[in-house]
């Protein structure tokens, strides 16, 4: 029976591939923006936002020209913002306040926000035991998403979309995300890996980054530099415009009138996709492959040769990509990677991983040259923030299963800001149009359907082909 069912599935999948295979020229004919991008890869403008600004080009004499990458949170350059708190204090809470409320906090406002954020770092009684520890999974993103949906059951007003209630819910989720993540990992590590389980409560006197390390590690210990670099990583991943997939999902589901828990669960499902939130894992896999096949990674000639093999689809995963290189928006530089790099080097020294850092630095220097040589249409290529983030998490002894969840701990802030903005600025459900590319056919009664498929080369038994069953395409927005 199983083999018969498998053959049925395979046969029907082949049928679906033929049925849903739209001719490429139709996309051009109807000016369809595949992936919501134009022919040059630029995103289709679907809204306005004041949460953040992302750009990698500027207009010079009417021509869009590559430039150093720009990222602004509520109008503030990310380099100025991070420079204002680095080596002085942890910045996650300050940046979160800025994104949520649009202004940099005063010392009093920041202390007040931290107090309320700490107050929200509590899960319902027995929630960890009854929800997180049940059905533990290696897929930590799945576990967190399940927990988010269960939290709605404990909320007295889960579907109240008033701004006041939504802000309360968002602050609560920002507060508990580190706990959901750390506890989900420990449940997985205990039940599936047969290791010891540690459930450490967050310390109200510590920052978000410090609490993550405290809750994750058996001995709760960490160095100041470790917490500083993790804090910086969280700030740099916190927000990146309304067009990235998970943030657009946030706004899309918000526009349908869904509640906060539903919206954030949907955003999690988007971020979980390897094309969105798994970039640093691909970089780590690629680095491991390079180390395996390049005897001396300090030999630039040997390294260059293997990177060329990767680009030629002869090595690694045969996709022709050097992961961590290039970005949908940034051209000459990713400002997040620029800020991150010096602290990555400091951490590499503390962890005695200088040789690994030099490998990353060499790839960052060599790869753009190779890519531009093999991609004549490309004008500029740079390392993005995820080129280094996986390396940082590895030096912090953070398990691979936690990489994308860490991204979520950070990005929940940006999602919250965009959800609130969508509620304030728009009351329309998003509904893009699709052009109908099917063939119109006449209905055939069951007892008249022969072995030959109706609508194929023959019009079918006892039927004549009408104008609607011709191969003419009928453009209709649906």
C-alpha positions as CSV (number, residue, x, y, z in Angstrom):
1,X,0.0,0.0,0.0
2,X,2.8,2.4,0.9
3,X,4.6,1.8,-2.4
4,X,1.3,2.2,-4.3
5,X,0.7,5.5,-2.5
6,X,4.2,6.7,-3.2
7,X,3.8,6.0,-6.9
8,X,0.5,7.8,-6.8
9,X,2.1,10.9,-5.2
10,X,5.0,10.8,-7.8
11,X,2.6,10.5,-10.7
12,X,0.4,13.4,-9.5
13,X,3.4,15.6,-8.8
14,X,4.5,15.1,-12.4
15,X,1.0,16.0,-13.5
16,X,1.1,19.2,-11.3
17,X,4.4,20.2,-12.8
18,X,3.0,20.1,-16.3
19,X,-0.3,21.8,-15.3
20,X,1.3,24.7,-13.4
21,X,4.3,25.3,-15.6
22,X,3.6,28.8,-16.9
23,X,5.4,29.8,-20.1
24,X,8.2,32.3,-19.2
25,X,7.2,34.7,-22.0
26,X,3.9,35.3,-20.3
27,X,5.6,37.0,-17.4
28,X,7.0,39.5,-19.9
29,X,3.8,39.8,-21.9
30,X,1.8,40.8,-18.9
31,X,4.6,42.7,-17.1
32,X,4.5,40.4,-14.1
33,X,6.9,41.4,-11.4
34,X,8.1,37.9,-10.3
35,X,9.0,37.8,-6.7
36,X,7.7,41.4,-6.5
37,X,10.8,42.6,-8.2
38,X,11.3,44.3,-11.6
39,X,13.7,43.1,-14.3
40,X,16.6,44.8,-12.6
41,X,15.9,43.1,-9.3
42,X,14.5,46.2,-7.6
43,X,11.6,45.7,-5.2
44,X,8.1,46.8,-6.3
45,X,7.0,49.7,-4.1
46,X,4.0,48.6,-2.2
47,X,4.0,51.0,0.8
48,X,5.5,53.8,2.8
49,X,7.4,53.4,6.1
50,X,9.2,55.7,8.6
51,X,10.6,52.8,10.6
52,X,13.9,52.4,8.7
53,X,15.7,53.2,5.5
54,X,17.8,50.8,3.5
55,X,19.8,51.8,0.4
56,X,22.8,50.8,-1.6
57,X,22.6,53.2,-4.5
58,X,22.2,56.9,-5.2
59,X,21.2,59.0,-8.2
60,X,24.1,60.7,-10.0
61,X,23.2,62.7,-13.1
62,X,20.0,60.8,-13.3
63,X,21.7,57.4,-13.1
64,X,21.3,55.0,-10.2
65,X,24.9,54.4,-9.1
66,X,26.2,52.0,-6.5
67,X,27.3,53.6,-3.2
68,X,28.3,52.7,0.3
69,X,25.4,51.0,2.0
70,X,23.0,53.0,4.2
71,X,20.9,51.8,7.0
72,X,18.9,54.2,9.2
73,X,16.7,53.4,12.2
74,X,14.0,56.1,12.5
75,X,16.4,58.4,10.6
76,X,19.5,57.7,12.6
77,X,22.5,56.2,10.8
78,X,23.3,52.7,12.2
79,X,26.9,53.6,12.5
80,X,26.2,56.6,14.6
81,X,23.6,54.7,16.7
82,X,25.9,51.8,17.5
83,X,28.8,54.1,18.0
84,X,26.8,55.9,20.7
85,X,26.5,52.9,23.0
86,X,29.4,50.6,22.1
87,X,31.8,50.2,25.0
88,X,29.5,52.4,27.2
89,X,26.4,50.3,27.6
90,X,24.4,47.5,25.9
91,X,22.2,48.8,23.1
92,X,19.4,46.3,22.4
93,X,16.9,48.0,24.7
94,X,17.8,51.5,23.5
95,X,17.5,50.6,19.8
96,X,14.2,48.8,20.5
97,X,12.8,51.9,22.2
98,X,13.9,54.0,19.1
99,X,12.2,51.7,16.6
100,X,9.0,51.3,18.6
101,X,8.5,55.0,19.6
102,X,10.5,56.9,17.0
103,X,12.8,58.8,19.3
104,X,16.0,58.1,21.2
105,X,15.2,57.7,24.9
106,X,16.4,59.9,27.6
107,X,18.1,58.1,30.5
108,X,14.9,58.3,32.5
109,X,12.8,56.9,29.6
110,X,15.3,54.1,28.9
111,X,15.3,53.1,32.6
112,X,11.5,53.1,32.5
113,X,11.3,51.0,29.3
114,X,13.8,48.5,30.7
115,X,11.7,48.2,33.9
116,X,8.6,47.3,31.9
117,X,10.5,45.0,29.6
118,X,11.8,43.1,32.6
119,X,8.3,42.9,34.0
120,X,7.2,41.2,30.8
121,X,10.0,38.6,31.0
122,X,7.6,36.1,32.6
123,X,5.8,33.1,31.2
124,X,2.5,31.8,32.6
125,X,2.8,29.3,35.4
126,X,3.7,25.8,34.1
127,X,4.0,27.1,30.5
128,X,7.6,25.9,30.3
129,X,6.6,22.4,31.4
130,X,3.3,22.1,29.7
131,X,4.1,23.8,26.3
132,X,7.8,24.1,25.7
133,X,8.9,20.8,27.1
134,X,6.1,18.8,25.4
135,X,7.0,17.6,21.8
136,X,10.5,19.0,21.9
137,X,12.0,19.4,18.4
138,X,15.3,20.1,16.8
139,X,13.4,22.7,14.8
140,X,13.6,25.5,17.4
141,X,11.8,28.0,15.2
142,X,8.9,25.6,15.1
143,X,8.9,25.2,18.8
144,X,8.9,29.0,19.3
145,X,6.2,29.5,16.8
146,X,4.0,27.0,18.6
147,X,4.7,28.7,21.9
148,X,3.7,32.1,20.4
149,X,0.3,30.7,19.4
150,X,-0.2,29.1,22.8
151,X,0.5,32.4,24.5
152,X,-2.6,33.8,22.9
153,X,-4.6,31.3,25.0
154,X,-3.3,33.0,28.2
155,X,-4.0,36.6,26.9
156,X,-7.3,38.0,28.1
157,X,-7.5,40.2,24.9
158,X,-5.7,38.2,22.2
159,X,-7.7,39.6,19.2
160,X,-8.0,43.2,20.4
161,X,-6.2,45.3,17.8
162,X,-6.3,48.6,19.5
163,X,-2.9,50.2,19.5
164,X,-2.6,50.1,23.2
165,X,-3.3,46.4,23.4
166,X,-1.0,45.6,20.5
167,X,1.9,47.6,22.0
168,X,1.4,45.7,25.3
169,X,1.5,42.4,23.4
170,X,4.6,43.3,21.4
171,X,6.5,44.4,24.5
172,X,5.6,41.1,26.1
173,X,6.8,39.1,23.1
174,X,10.0,41.1,22.9
175,X,10.6,40.3,26.6
176,X,9.8,36.5,26.4
177,X,11.4,35.7,23.1
178,X,14.9,34.9,24.7
179,X,13.2,32.6,27.2
180,X,11.1,30.8,24.5
181,X,14.3,30.3,22.5
182,X,16.7,29.2,25.3
183,X,14.1,26.9,26.9
184,X,13.1,25.3,23.6
185,X,16.7,24.6,22.8
186,X,17.3,23.0,26.3
187,X,14.2,20.9,25.9
188,X,15.4,19.6,22.5
189,X,18.9,19.0,23.9
190,X,17.6,17.0,26.8
191,X,14.9,14.9,25.2
192,X,16.5,14.3,21.8
193,X,20.2,14.5,22.7
194,X,19.9,13.0,26.1
195,X,21.9,15.8,27.7
196,X,21.2,17.7,30.9
197,X,18.6,20.4,30.9
198,X,19.0,23.8,32.4
199,X,16.2,26.3,32.9
200,X,17.7,29.5,34.2
201,X,15.4,32.4,34.8
202,X,16.4,35.8,33.4
203,X,18.0,38.3,35.7
204,X,16.2,41.7,35.8
205,X,19.5,43.5,36.3
206,X,21.0,42.2,33.1
207,X,20.6,43.2,29.4
208,X,18.9,41.1,26.8
209,X,22.2,39.9,25.4
210,X,23.5,39.0,28.8
211,X,20.4,37.1,29.7
212,X,20.5,35.1,26.5
213,X,24.0,33.9,27.4
214,X,23.0,33.4,31.0
215,X,20.0,31.2,30.1
216,X,21.8,29.3,27.4
217,X,25.0,28.3,29.3
218,X,25.0,25.7,32.1
219,X,27.2,27.8,34.3
220,X,25.5,31.1,33.4
221,X,29.0,32.6,32.8
222,X,30.1,35.0,30.0
223,X,32.6,37.7,29.4
224,X,31.8,41.3,28.8
225,X,33.1,41.2,25.3
226,X,31.0,38.1,24.5
227,X,27.9,40.0,25.7
228,X,28.9,43.1,23.8
229,X,29.3,41.3,20.5
230,X,26.0,39.4,20.9
231,X,24.3,42.7,21.8
232,X,25.7,44.3,18.7
233,X,24.6,41.4,16.5
234,X,21.0,41.8,17.9
235,X,20.9,45.5,17.2
236,X,22.3,45.1,13.6
237,X,19.6,42.4,12.8
238,X,16.8,44.2,14.5
239,X,15.2,45.9,11.5
240,X,15.8,46.1,7.8
241,X,13.0,47.9,6.0
242,X,9.5,46.8,5.1
243,X,10.3,44.8,2.1
244,X,12.2,41.9,3.5
245,X,10.1,38.7,3.5
246,X,9.2,38.3,7.2
247,X,8.5,42.0,7.7
248,X,6.3,42.1,4.6
249,X,4.5,39.0,6.0
250,X,4.0,41.0,9.2
251,X,2.3,43.8,7.4
252,X,0.4,41.5,5.1
253,X,-1.2,39.5,7.9
254,X,-1.7,42.6,10.0
255,X,-3.7,44.1,7.0
256,X,-6.1,41.1,7.3
257,X,-7.0,42.1,10.8
258,X,-5.3,39.2,12.5
259,X,-4.2,39.3,16.1
260,X,-0.6,40.0,17.3
261,X,0.2,36.4,18.1
262,X,-1.0,35.2,14.7
263,X,1.0,37.9,12.9
264,X,4.2,37.1,14.7
265,X,3.7,33.3,14.2
266,X,3.4,34.0,10.5
267,X,6.5,36.2,10.5
268,X,8.4,33.4,12.2
269,X,7.3,30.9,9.4
270,X,8.7,33.4,6.9
271,X,12.0,33.9,8.7
272,X,12.4,30.2,9.1
273,X,12.7,29.8,5.3
274,X,16.4,29.1,4.3
275,X,16.2,31.8,1.7
276,X,15.6,34.4,4.4
277,X,16.8,33.5,7.9
278,X,19.3,30.7,7.2
279,X,22.1,32.6,5.4
280,X,24.7,32.4,8.1
281,X,24.2,28.6,8.4
282,X,25.0,28.3,4.7
283,X,28.2,30.4,5.2
284,X,29.2,28.1,8.0
285,X,28.7,25.0,5.8
286,X,30.7,26.6,3.0
287,X,33.6,27.5,5.4
288,X,33.7,23.9,6.6
289,X,33.8,22.7,3.0
290,X,36.6,25.1,2.2
291,X,38.6,23.9,5.2
292,X,38.1,20.3,4.1
293,X,39.3,20.8,0.5
294,X,41.9,23.6,0.8
295,X,45.0,22.2,2.6
296,X,46.4,25.6,3.4
297,X,43.7,28.3,3.7
298,X,46.4,31.0,4.1
299,X,47.6,30.1,0.6
300,X,45.7,32.8,-1.4
301,X,46.4,31.1,-4.7
302,X,44.9,27.8,-3.5
303,X,42.0,29.5,-1.8
304,X,41.2,31.6,-4.9
305,X,41.2,28.4,-7.1
306,X,38.7,26.7,-4.8
307,X,36.4,29.7,-4.6
308,X,36.4,29.8,-8.4
309,X,35.3,26.1,-8.4
310,X,32.5,27.1,-6.1
311,X,31.4,29.8,-8.5
312,X,31.6,27.4,-11.4
313,X,29.3,25.0,-9.6
314,X,32.1,22.4,-9.4
315,X,32.4,22.5,-5.6
316,X,30.4,22.8,-2.3
317,X,26.7,22.6,-3.1
318,X,27.1,23.2,-6.8
319,X,24.8,26.3,-6.8
320,X,27.5,28.7,-8.0
321,X,27.2,30.9,-4.9
322,X,29.7,32.2,-2.4
323,X,27.4,32.6,0.5
324,X,27.5,35.8,2.5
325,X,28.6,37.7,-0.6
326,X,26.1,40.1,-2.2
327,X,22.8,41.6,-1.1
328,X,19.5,42.5,-2.7
329,X,20.0,46.2,-1.8
330,X,23.5,46.8,-0.7
331,X,26.2,47.2,-3.4
332,X,29.5,48.5,-2.3
333,X,29.1,47.7,1.4
334,X,26.7,46.4,4.0
335,X,26.9,48.9,6.9
336,X,26.0,46.2,9.3
337,X,29.0,44.1,8.3
338,X,31.3,47.2,8.4
339,X,30.2,47.9,12.0
340,X,30.4,44.2,13.0
341,X,33.8,43.4,11.6
342,X,36.1,45.0,14.1
343,X,34.3,43.4,17.0
344,X,34.4,40.1,15.3
345,X,38.2,40.4,15.1
346,X,38.4,41.3,18.8
347,X,36.3,38.3,19.8
348,X,38.5,36.1,17.5
349,X,41.5,37.2,19.4
350,X,39.9,36.5,22.8
351,X,38.8,33.0,21.5
352,X,42.2,32.4,19.8
353,X,40.5,32.0,16.5
354,X,42.7,34.4,14.5
355,X,43.4,31.9,11.8
356,X,39.7,31.4,11.2
357,X,39.2,35.2,11.1
358,X,41.9,35.6,8.5
359,X,40.2,33.0,6.3
360,X,37.0,35.0,6.5
361,X,38.9,38.2,5.8
362,X,40.6,36.6,2.8
363,X,37.3,35.4,1.3
364,X,35.8,38.8,1.9
365,X,38.6,40.4,-0.1
366,X,38.9,37.8,-2.9
367,X,35.3,36.8,-3.5
368,X,34.0,40.1,-5.0
369,X,36.8,40.2,-7.6
370,X,36.0,36.6,-8.7
371,X,32.3,37.2,-8.7
372,X,32.5,40.3,-10.8
373,X,34.8,38.6,-13.3
374,X,32.3,35.7,-13.7
375,X,29.2,37.8,-13.6
376,X,29.5,40.5,-16.3
377,X,26.1,42.1,-15.4
378,X,27.2,42.7,-11.7
379,X,28.5,46.1,-10.9
380,X,29.5,45.7,-7.3
381,X,29.5,43.0,-4.6
382,X,30.1,43.2,-0.9
383,X,30.1,40.9,2.2
384,X,26.7,41.1,4.0
385,X,26.3,40.9,7.8
386,X,25.5,37.2,7.7
387,X,29.0,36.4,6.3
388,X,30.3,37.1,9.8
389,X,27.3,36.4,12.1
390,X,27.5,32.6,12.0
391,X,31.2,32.8,12.8
392,X,30.4,35.0,15.8
393,X,27.7,32.6,17.1
394,X,30.2,29.8,16.7
395,X,32.8,31.6,18.8
396,X,30.1,32.2,21.4
397,X,29.5,28.4,21.5
398,X,25.9,29.0,20.4
399,X,24.5,25.8,18.8
400,X,23.6,25.9,15.1
401,X,19.9,25.2,16.0
402,X,19.9,28.6,17.7
403,X,21.2,30.8,14.8
404,X,17.9,31.6,13.1
405,X,16.0,31.9,16.5
406,X,18.6,34.5,17.5
407,X,17.7,36.4,14.4
408,X,14.0,36.2,15.5
409,X,14.9,37.5,19.0
410,X,16.2,40.6,17.3
411,X,13.8,41.0,14.4
412,X,10.7,40.8,16.7
413,X,11.3,44.4,17.5
414,X,11.2,45.5,13.8
415,X,8.1,43.3,13.2
416,X,6.4,45.1,16.2
417,X,7.2,48.5,14.8
418,X,5.9,47.7,11.4
419,X,2.8,46.0,12.8
420,X,1.9,49.2,14.7
421,X,2.7,51.4,11.7
422,X,0.5,49.2,9.5
423,X,-2.4,49.5,12.0
424,X,-2.0,53.3,12.1
425,X,-1.4,54.1,8.5
426,X,-3.6,51.7,6.6
427,X,-7.0,50.1,7.0
428,X,-6.9,48.2,3.7
429,X,-6.3,44.5,3.3
430,X,-3.4,43.8,0.9
431,X,-4.5,42.1,-2.2
432,X,-2.1,42.0,-5.2
433,X,-3.4,40.7,-8.5
434,X,-2.5,37.6,-10.5
435,X,-3.1,37.2,-14.2
436,X,-5.0,34.1,-15.1
437,X,-2.9,31.9,-17.3
438,X,-5.2,28.9,-17.5
439,X,-7.3,27.5,-20.4
440,X,-11.1,27.7,-20.2
441,X,-12.8,24.3,-20.6
442,X,-16.2,22.9,-20.7
443,X,-17.4,20.7,-17.8
444,X,-17.6,17.0,-18.7
445,X,-19.9,14.7,-16.7
446,X,-18.2,11.8,-14.8
447,X,-19.7,9.0,-16.9
448,X,-18.4,10.7,-20.1
449,X,-14.8,11.1,-19.1
450,X,-12.6,8.6,-21.0
451,X,-9.1,7.5,-20.4
452,X,-7.8,10.5,-22.5
453,X,-7.6,13.7,-20.5
454,X,-10.2,16.3,-21.3
455,X,-8.6,19.5,-22.6
456,X,-5.5,17.7,-24.1
457,X,-5.1,17.2,-27.8
458,X,-8.7,15.9,-28.2
459,X,-11.7,18.0,-27.1
460,X,-13.1,15.0,-25.3
461,X,-15.9,12.5,-26.1
462,X,-19.2,14.0,-27.3
463,X,-17.9,17.6,-27.0
464,X,-16.7,20.3,-29.4
465,X,-14.1,22.8,-28.4
466,X,-15.5,26.2,-27.7
467,X,-13.6,29.5,-28.0
468,X,-13.0,29.2,-24.2
469,X,-11.2,25.9,-24.6
470,X,-8.8,27.1,-27.2
471,X,-5.1,27.6,-26.3
472,X,-5.7,31.4,-26.2
473,X,-4.7,32.9,-22.9
474,X,-7.3,35.0,-21.2
475,X,-5.6,37.7,-19.1
476,X,-7.7,38.2,-15.9
477,X,-6.5,39.7,-12.6
478,X,-7.7,37.4,-9.8
